[in-house]
Amino acid sequence: MKSAPFGYLAPVSRQEVLAALRRYGSDAKLLAGGQSLVPLLAMRLARPAVLVDLNRVADLAYIKPWRGGLAIGAMTRQRAAEHDPRIRERLPLLHEAVRWVGHPQIRNRGTVGGSMAHADPAAELPAAASVLNAKFVLASARGERVVDAGGFFTGYLSTAIEPDEMLVEVRFPAMPAGAGWAFTEIARRHGDFALVGVAVILRGDADGRCTDARLAFTGVSHGPLRLTEVERSLMSRRVDAPAADDAGRLASSLLDPEGDIHATARYRRHVAGVLATRALLDAAGRMRGAS
């Protein structure tokens, strides 16, 4: 199929983009890597009056220090994030999550901000952002505002971005010292969208008892899903095999995913519990290794 007719703008500055959004609002679509938008255009599931191409806006692609962590510009290619040594050192969970995104050819074009703004329920980066307590900087002609991860993802393929706003930066606090982490998922084939995935961060005290647990799931809800009940169940426990098994079973019991042509709801619930157990044990091992 071919896309419906649309106007095309190729701004070279952030100010030009914001002016276009102020003028066209919800009639405009922003083009970043195009990995998600272009297929939607071809199938006429997206029919913007104007396409605003961000690929000439150079000041939206960067990785820089931010309060001990890192700030990543929205147009930073996923491949650049994958190979940046600062991300590998300061945000190893994010580094691991990026490696699960599609294939290298996809990551060459896909952008960090594009994945966040598209908010696919199976996407890896939103789940990583959720457990890393990322902050999203949204800009418009009216100014900037910052939204926490918990308020950014609002539903299926939807976020807190207003029609006249654009995501310009994602800020990741530094991972806590001594934290363990893990990211894993299962797909029908390598590089396919994940059927289920889970991101985990753990911290413990000197006795190895959990003081902070964060879990976010993909593929089981309308967006990245934090299970606070599972997180609370791990507090003050040593995250060993019995504790991880208990957490996995609890996660399965709490989830209510939808089935589709790729996997039944029952299968997704079961796999989510298994992956949670595995990820918790991996994160606990890293936590002990860092202590």
VOPAGU-2260 file (C-alpha; in pm, 1 decimal, decimal comma):
REM VOPAGU-2260
SITE   aa  ch    i         X         Y         Z
SITE  MET   A    0       0,0       0,0       0,0
SITE  LYS   A    1      96,0     364,3     -35,4
SITE  SER   A    2      59,3     631,5     226,2
SITE  ALA   A    3    -208,5     897,1     203,4
SITE  PRO   A    4     -85,9    1234,8      69,4
SITE  PHE   A    5      93,7    1457,5     320,1
SITE  GLY   A    6     303,5    1771,0     332,9
SITE  TYR   A    7     671,2    1738,7     416,4
SITE  LEU   A    8     890,4    1964,7     630,0
SITE  ALA   A    9    1264,3    1920,2     690,1
SITE  PRO   A   10    1359,4    2163,8     968,6
SITE  VAL   A   11    1722,7    2211,7    1070,1
SITE  SER   A   12    1665,5    2349,2    1421,1
SITE  ARG   A   13    1460,8    2265,9    1726,2
SITE  GLN   A   14    1288,7    2603,2    1701,3
SITE  GLU   A   15    1165,0    2524,1    1350,6
SITE  VAL   A   16    1022,3    2192,7    1471,5
SITE  LEU   A   17     838,7    2358,9    1758,4
SITE  ALA   A   18     701,4    2625,6    1526,8
SITE  ALA   A   19     565,9    2354,3    1296,6
SITE  LEU   A   20     403,5    2174,8    1589,4
SITE  ARG   A   21     249,6    2497,9    1713,1
SITE  ARG   A   22     104,0    2554,6    1367,3
SITE  TYR   A   23     -15,9    2203,6    1282,7
SITE  GLY   A   24     -63,6    2036,8    1624,2
SITE  SER   A   25    -224,4    1692,9    1599,1
SITE  ASP   A   26    -223,1    1714,4    1216,7
SITE  ALA   A   27     157,0    1671,5    1221,3
SITE  LYS   A   28     369,8    1361,9    1278,9
SITE  LEU   A   29     737,7    1364,4    1372,3
SITE  LEU   A   30     968,0    1136,8    1172,2
SITE  ALA   A   31    1272,0    1010,6    1362,3
SITE  GLY   A   32    1415,2     672,4    1259,3
SITE  GLY   A   33    1094,0     578,0    1082,3
SITE  GLN   A   34    1103,1     215,0    1195,3
SITE  SER   A   35     749,2     238,3    1336,5
SITE  LEU   A   36     595,3     536,9    1160,3
SITE  VAL   A   37     676,8     445,9     800,5
SITE  PRO   A   38     489,0     110,3     814,3
SITE  LEU   A   39     193,3     287,8     975,2
SITE  LEU   A   40     196,1     541,6     691,8
SITE  ALA   A   41     214,1     267,0     429,9
SITE  MET   A   42     -85,2      88,3     583,2
SITE  ARG   A   43    -268,8     421,5     619,8
SITE  LEU   A   44    -307,1     367,0     990,7
SITE  ALA   A   45    -142,4     707,4    1029,7
SITE  ARG   A   46    -260,7     988,9     802,9
SITE  PRO   A   47     -86,2    1311,8     902,7
SITE  ALA   A   48    -142,6    1628,4     708,1
SITE  VAL   A   49     227,1    1713,4     754,4
SITE  LEU   A   50     533,1    1498,8     818,5
SITE  VAL   A   51     807,5    1679,4    1012,6
SITE  ASP   A   52    1143,5    1511,3     949,7
SITE  LEU   A   53    1380,3    1543,8    1247,5
SITE  ASN   A   54    1685,6    1392,6    1082,9
SITE  ARG   A   55    1847,1    1727,5    1001,8
SITE  VAL   A   56    1812,9    1862,4    1356,4
SITE  ALA   A   57    2167,0    1791,2    1472,8
SITE  ASP   A   58    2131,3    1917,9    1830,3
SITE  LEU   A   59    1884,9    1639,6    1918,7
SITE  ALA   A   60    2149,2    1363,9    1894,1
SITE  TYR   A   61    2389,0    1342,9    2189,0
SITE  ILE   A   62    2485,0    1155,4    2504,1
SITE  LYS   A   63    2611,5    1369,4    2790,3
SITE  PRO   A   64    2655,9    1355,6    3170,2
SITE  TRP   A   65    2358,3    1447,6    3385,4
SITE  ARG   A   66    2372,5    1449,0    3766,9
SITE  GLY   A   67    2588,5    1139,0    3784,1
SITE  GLY   A   68    2382,9     967,1    3517,3
SITE  LEU   A   69    2335,7    1039,4    3149,9
SITE  ALA   A   70    2107,8    1252,3    2933,2
SITE  ILE   A   71    2036,1    1115,1    2585,7
SITE  GLY   A   72    1903,5    1330,0    2305,2
SITE  ALA   A   73    1586,9    1203,4    2142,2
SITE  MET   A   74    1748,9    1156,1    1799,2
SITE  THR   A   75    2040,0     949,9    1930,5
SITE  ARG   A   76    2053,4     630,0    1726,2
SITE  GLN   A   77    2004,4     310,2    1920,8
SITE  ARG   A   78    2326,3     176,7    1768,6
SITE  ALA   A   79    2516,8     476,4    1907,9
SITE  ALA   A   80    2370,9     410,6    2252,3
SITE  GLU   A   81    2461,0      43,2    2224,8
SITE  HIS   A   82    2828,0     120,3    2164,3
SITE  ASP   A   83    2875,7     418,9    2395,1
SITE  PRO   A   84    3113,8     321,1    2677,8
SITE  ARG   A   85    2948,5     565,2    2918,9
SITE  ILE   A   86    2617,2     382,7    2889,1
SITE  ARG   A   87    2787,5      47,3    2931,3
SITE  GLU   A   88    2959,8     173,8    3247,3
SITE  ARG   A   89    2692,2     388,7    3412,9
SITE  LEU   A   90    2370,4     228,9    3281,8
SITE  PRO   A   91    2446,4    -137,2    3208,5
SITE  LEU   A   92    2077,0    -227,7    3218,8
SITE  LEU   A   93    2003,8      20,2    2939,8
SITE  HIS   A   94    2302,1    -109,8    2743,9
SITE  GLU   A   95    2166,8    -464,2    2768,8
SITE  ALA   A   96    1812,6    -358,8    2677,2
SITE  VAL   A   97    1928,2    -179,0    2361,9
SITE  ARG   A   98    2102,5    -494,7    2241,8
SITE  TRP   A   99    1767,2    -676,0    2237,5
SITE  VAL   A  100    1609,6    -419,9    2001,1
SITE  GLY   A  101    1554,4    -577,8    1658,5
SITE  HIS   A  102    1864,6    -631,1    1447,2
SITE  PRO   A  103    2171,4    -406,6    1395,8
SITE  GLN   A  104    2015,2    -265,3    1078,6
SITE  ILE   A  105    1712,5    -157,5    1281,8
SITE  ARG   A  106    1925,7      -4,9    1554,5
SITE  ASN   A  107    2128,9     185,7    1293,6
SITE  ARG   A  108    1819,0     390,9    1210,7
SITE  GLY   A  109    1600,4     359,6    1519,3
SITE  THR   A  110    1631,1     631,4    1781,2
SITE  VAL   A  111    1611,6     627,5    2158,6
SITE  GLY   A  112    1346,2     897,8    2161,2
SITE  GLY   A  113    1147,6     740,4    1880,9
SITE  SER   A  114    1111,3     414,1    2070,2
SITE  MET   A  115    1002,9     596,5    2385,1
SITE  ALA   A  116     753,7     820,1    2206,1
SITE  HIS   A  117     601,2     532,5    2007,3
SITE  ALA   A  118     550,2     339,1    2333,8
SITE  ASP   A  119     498,2      -4,7    2184,3
SITE  PRO   A  120     392,3    -244,8    2463,3
SITE  ALA   A  121     661,7    -493,4    2353,7
SITE  ALA   A  122     943,0    -237,5    2329,7
SITE  GLU   A  123    1252,7    -280,8    2542,7
SITE  LEU   A  124    1357,9      79,2    2605,8
SITE  PRO   A  125    1036,9     192,3    2781,0
SITE  ALA   A  126    1073,5     -95,5    3030,5
SITE  ALA   A  127    1435,7      -2,0    3095,9
SITE  ALA   A  128    1334,2     361,8    3141,8
SITE  SER   A  129    1067,6     255,5    3389,8
SITE  VAL   A  130    1298,8      68,6    3628,5
SITE  LEU   A  131    1573,7     328,5    3586,0
SITE  ASN   A  132    1330,0     603,9    3691,6
SITE  ALA   A  133    1404,8     802,9    3377,6
SITE  LYS   A  134    1278,8    1155,6    3322,3
SITE  PHE   A  135    1144,1    1280,1    2989,4
SITE  VAL   A  136    1200,1    1636,1    2874,3
SITE  LEU   A  137     914,7    1763,3    2657,0
SITE  ALA   A  138     945,5    2090,1    2466,4
SITE  SER   A  139     695,1    2314,9    2293,5
SITE  ALA   A  140     677,7    2677,3    2189,4
SITE  ARG   A  141     540,9    2736,9    2541,7
SITE  GLY   A  142     856,3    2606,2    2709,7
SITE  GLU   A  143     982,0    2277,8    2857,4
SITE  ARG   A  144     846,5    2039,0    3116,6
SITE  VAL   A  145     984,1    1719,7    3268,6
SITE  VAL   A  146     772,3    1406,4    3315,4
SITE  ASP   A  147     868,8    1103,5    3522,8
SITE  ALA   A  148     856,7     759,2    3363,8
SITE  GLY   A  149     551,7     669,9    3570,8
SITE  GLY   A  150     351,8     951,0    3413,4
SITE  PHE   A  151     500,3     942,9    3064,2
SITE  PHE   A  152     355,9     613,8    2937,9
SITE  THR   A  153     -21,6     656,0    2950,7
SITE  GLY   A  154    -168,9     371,8    2743,8
SITE  TYR   A  155    -140,6     164,3    2430,6
SITE  LEU   A  156      91,6     351,3    2191,5
SITE  SER   A  157      24,6     668,5    2387,9
SITE  THR   A  158     229,1     899,3    2608,2
SITE  ALA   A  159     198,6    1229,2    2792,5
SITE  ILE   A  160     333,5    1420,1    2488,7
SITE  GLU   A  161      83,7    1690,0    2386,1
SITE  PRO   A  162      12,5    1761,0    2016,3
SITE  ASP   A  163     231,6    2072,7    2017,8
SITE  GLU   A  164     517,6    1904,3    2209,0
SITE  MET   A  165     815,8    1692,4    2118,9
SITE  LEU   A  166    1037,8    1467,1    2324,9
SITE  VAL   A  167    1383,0    1623,6    2322,4
SITE  GLU   A  168    1576,3    1434,6    2590,0
SITE  VAL   A  169    1561,3    1132,7    2818,8
SITE  ARG   A  170    1746,2    1168,9    3150,1
SITE  PHE   A  171    1866,1     856,2    3326,2
SITE  PRO   A  172    1980,8     880,0    3689,0
SITE  ALA   A  173    2292,0     681,1    3767,0
SITE  MET   A  174    2224,7     324,5    3874,0
SITE  PRO   A  175    2267,6     285,6    4250,9
SITE  ALA   A  176    2611,0     172,9    4366,5
SITE  GLY   A  177    2622,1    -200,8    4419,4
SITE  ALA   A  178    2295,2    -260,9    4235,7
SITE  GLY   A  179    2230,5    -578,4    4044,3
SITE  TRP   A  180    2045,8    -569,7    3716,1
SITE  ALA   A  181    1908,8    -793,0    3442,1
SITE  PHE   A  182    1710,1    -767,8    3121,1
SITE  THR   A  183    1572,2   -1067,3    2936,6
SITE  GLU   A  184    1292,7   -1148,3    2695,2
SITE  ILE   A  185    1155,7   -1422,3    2475,8
SITE  ALA   A  186    1057,1   -1389,6    2110,5
SITE  ARG   A  187     961,2   -1639,5    1841,7
SITE  ARG   A  188    1277,8   -1552,0    1649,3
SITE  HIS   A  189    1581,1   -1343,8    1732,2
SITE  GLY   A  190    1505,5    -981,9    1650,0
SITE  ASP   A  191    1125,9   -1022,4    1653,7
SITE  PHE   A  192     911,2    -820,0    1888,9
SITE  ALA   A  193     925,9    -981,5    2230,4
SITE  LEU   A  194     630,5   -1188,3    2343,8
SITE  VAL   A  195     727,9   -1106,9    2703,5
SITE  GLY   A  196    1024,7    -928,7    2857,0
SITE  VAL   A  197    1135,1    -814,5    3201,4
SITE  ALA   A  198    1380,1    -557,1    3337,2
SITE  VAL   A  199    1505,9    -583,4    3696,5
SITE  ILE   A  200    1712,8    -371,7    3934,1
SITE  LEU   A  201    1800,8    -491,6    4285,9
SITE  ARG   A  202    1984,6    -340,2    4580,1
SITE  GLY   A  203    2071,5    -508,2    4909,2
SITE  ASP   A  204    2219,7    -434,2    5249,5
SITE  ALA   A  205    2540,3    -572,4    5398,3
SITE  ASP   A  206    2359,9    -895,9    5489,0
SITE  GLY   A  207    2237,4    -941,8    5131,4
SITE  ARG   A  208    1876,1    -857,2    5209,5
SITE  CYS   A  209    1684,8    -665,0    4945,9
SITE  THR   A  210    1640,7    -292,7    5012,3
SITE  ASP   A  211    1514,7    -190,5    4667,0
SITE  ALA   A  212    1352,1    -399,7    4395,6
SITE  ARG   A  213    1219,5    -277,3    4061,8
SITE  LEU   A  214    1059,1    -494,6    3793,8
SITE  ALA   A  215     903,2    -382,6    3466,3
SITE  PHE   A  216     740,7    -616,3    3215,2
SITE  THR   A  217     685,7    -582,6    2841,3
SITE  GLY   A  218     425,5    -755,3    2627,7
SITE  VAL   A  219     174,8    -811,7    2909,6
SITE  SER   A  220      -6,8    -477,7    2930,5
SITE  HIS   A  221     -70,7    -157,5    2733,8
SITE  GLY   A  222     281,1     -36,9    2812,3
SITE  PRO   A  223     573,5    -106,8    3044,0
SITE  LEU   A  224     423,0    -250,3    3362,3
SITE  ARG   A  225     573,3    -216,2    3709,7
SITE  LEU   A  226     439,3    -472,4    3958,4
SITE  THR   A  227     474,8    -297,5    4292,3
SITE  GLU   A  228     326,4    -597,1    4478,0
SITE  VAL   A  229     610,2    -816,3    4353,8
SITE  GLU   A  230     863,9    -547,9    4438,0
SITE  ARG   A  231     730,6    -518,7    4793,6
SITE  SER   A  232     731,8    -895,6    4838,5
SITE  LEU   A  233    1109,5    -901,4    4796,6
SITE  MET   A  234    1190,0    -636,3    5053,9
SITE  SER   A  235    1409,8    -755,9    5342,7
SITE  ARG   A  236    1448,5   -1099,1    5181,6
SITE  ARG   A  237    1762,5   -1253,0    5042,1
SITE  VAL   A  238    1692,2   -1292,5    4671,4
SITE  ASP   A  239    1779,5   -1659,1    4644,0
SITE  ALA   A  240    1606,6   -1931,6    4443,8
SITE  PRO   A  241    1304,7   -1966,9    4677,6
SITE  ALA   A  242    1248,8   -1589,6    4690,9
SITE  ALA   A  243    1282,4   -1556,4    4313,3
SITE  ASP   A  244    1042,5   -1847,1    4259,1
SITE  ASP   A  245     789,3   -1686,9    4493,8
SITE  ALA   A  246     818,9   -1355,7    4309,0
SITE  GLY   A  247     776,7   -1525,7    3972,2
SITE  ARG   A  248     461,7   -1705,9    4083,8
SITE  LEU   A  249     321,8   -1386,6    4232,5
SITE  ALA   A  250     388,8   -1199,9    3906,4
SITE  SER   A  251     206,4   -1467,2    3706,1
SITE  SER   A  252     -92,4   -1448,5    3939,2
SITE  LEU   A  253    -117,0   -1069,9    3912,2
SITE  LEU   A  254     -82,2   -1032,4    3536,8
SITE  ASP   A  255    -381,6   -1014,0    3306,3
SITE  PRO   A  256    -236,8    -996,2    2953,0
SITE  GLU   A  257    -430,6   -1023,1    2630,8
SITE  GLY   A  258    -383,8   -1313,1    2396,1
SITE  ASP   A  259    -321,7   -1267,0    2025,1
SITE  ILE   A  260    -209,1   -1462,2    1719,4
SITE  HIS   A  261     142,7   -1487,7    1863,6
SITE  ALA   A  262      70,5   -1612,5    2215,7
SITE  THR   A  263    -222,9   -1688,8    2442,5
SITE  ALA   A  264    -282,5   -1492,5    2760,2
SITE  ARG   A  265    -206,6   -1805,8    2963,5
SITE  TYR   A  266     126,8   -1848,7    2789,2
SITE  ARG   A  267     226,1   -1487,0    2845,4
SITE  ARG   A  268     141,8   -1511,7    3216,4
SITE  HIS   A  269     346,7   -1827,1    3256,2
SITE  VAL   A  270     646,8   -1694,9    3063,6
SITE  ALA   A  271     640,4   -1365,0    3253,6
SITE  GLY   A  272     674,6   -1553,0    3581,6
SITE  VAL   A  273     957,0   -1770,7    3451,6
SITE  LEU   A  274    1146,9   -1471,3    3312,4
SITE  ALA   A  275    1096,0   -1275,5    3635,0
SITE  THR   A  276    1251,5   -1560,1    3833,6
SITE  ARG   A  277    1547,5   -1584,4    3596,7
SITE  ALA   A  278    1604,9   -1210,3    3584,9
SITE  LEU   A  279    1588,0   -1177,1    3963,6
SITE  LEU   A  280    1849,5   -1449,1    4009,5
SITE  ASP   A  281    2074,2   -1288,0    3748,5
SITE  ALA   A  282    2036,2    -947,1    3913,5
SITE  ALA   A  283    2100,1   -1095,5    4258,9
SITE  GLY   A  284    2418,8   -1258,2    4131,6
SITE  ARG   A  285    2543,0    -927,8    3995,2
SITE  MET   A  286    2447,9    -754,6    4320,3
SITE  ARG   A  287    2651,2   -1002,8    4524,2
SITE  GLY   A  288    2940,3    -970,1    4281,7
SITE  ALA   A  289    2942,5    -592,7    4323,3
SITE  SER   A  290    2939,0    -602,5    4705,0
